[in-house]
Amino acid sequence: MLEVVTGPLKIVWHLLSSYWWAVAPFLFGFGAYISWMSFKQQEYLASLKWVLLEIKPPPDVEKSPKIAENIFSGLHTAYISPKTWKARFFKGEVQDWFSFEIVGINSEMRFYVRTLEGYKDLVQNLIFSQYSEAEIKEVPDYIDILPKYLPDDEYDIWGTELVFTKPDAYPIKTYPEFEEESGGREAETKRTDPLSPLAEQISTLEPGEFILLQLTLRSTGGAWVKDAQVEIDKMLGKEVKIEPDFLTKTADAVAGGLAAILPGGGATAEPKREERKEEPNPMKLTSGQRKVLEAVENKLAKLGFKAGYRFIYVGRKETFHRSHISGIVGMFKQLYSNNLNSFKPNSLTMTHSRGWMPWLFPSDKGFRADSIIYSKKRKLFHDYRSRAFVKKFVMLNTEELATLWHLPGAGIKAPLFPRVEAKKGQPPAGLPMK
């Protein structure tokens, strides 16, 4: 049994020790490439100039979150084309992105947008075009009221980044499903705001507690629609053809060359008889399957963004309430649909770990569990503070984004919810200007 395990290892070691001179240049070149790209990207990111805008909702927002879709549709113009390899290699450039944030501070629910300085006017104009009575102003970064590094002796944190439970093609439950016709006049609609649970949770925060939600998004082209078409083909029962990548093509070419050289390798195989397959018929789908197919097609019909969602709860150690964590998770649970998509924590970023080999211990807590959790917390808070784009993103369209971030309607009556105190009127025409 031992020989079965050590045999392949001995072969690998023999190959490496005998042909290290052939492998070393590739390993050195790969390491040099990674180091160069990391250096240039950090240099580029350090050169960017950001501004933070606080948006105070108007006294009454009677419209649906649908109007927020127009904001995100307008932001999609930030995408023109992918960055060229020259721009990435020599300048370290990456695609521009935005950060839409909802923050709970001192029991207040506040809304922010962090954007590159060059997009400041665009963001303001898009928000004003939909929320004309809102108040927008550039403010210092609220995150500076917290220590630069967390956790520390005073504060502890819990958080994670979110990913999908299903492929990106499947949508989450969106705001139209929170609206119901109440009968009577046509204009009367019973509307439940998807942000209501979050507002109520924030209203219960005590001094020294913070809820931080960050939606980073980057507009992109239509390549994701082509990838999502694979899921539609699966639902329709079509044969899914996966295009082989460069490495697979190269390996096949090498294998084909060897086969031609080896004895008997050049023999031509007998062609297989093509089986006639039945054409997929959407009418054979069940009613539930047709609804899922329709939902997927509706998602693909709207503009898409690469997006990442991270949330953090910060609290003083003596008043750290884990019930707030459950409350935030509950907000995302309401977006769950059995046949569609939903969010789940990304285990690689969630501030929890069982450590190494937990099965050895009665406590189910293995080696280095505490140090791993501490490192995860530091990394997550650093990424939030710097508004770093997530490593593992999901695809969200404008309808899904409007569900996750919009200015709440007057129906949310949570305490200490700051709004514009009075409507602003336009100045009279012909007013003399100095």
NORDADA-V686269 format. One record per helix or strand. SS is the DSSP state (hx for helix, st for strand). FROM is the first residue (numbers start at 1). TO is the last residue. If there is no record, write none. Layout:
SS|FROM|TO  SS|FROM|TO
This chain:
hx|2|18  hx|20|47  st|50|57  hx|66|78  hx|85|91  st|98|105  st|108|116  hx|117|130  st|135|138  hx|142|145  st|155|164  hx|175|178  st|179|181  st|189|191  hx|196|202  st|209|219  hx|223|236  hx|246|261  hx|282|284  hx|287|300  st|304|316  hx|317|319  hx|323|333  st|343|345  st|356|356  hx|358|360  st|367|367  hx|369|386  st|394|397  hx|398|404  st|419|419
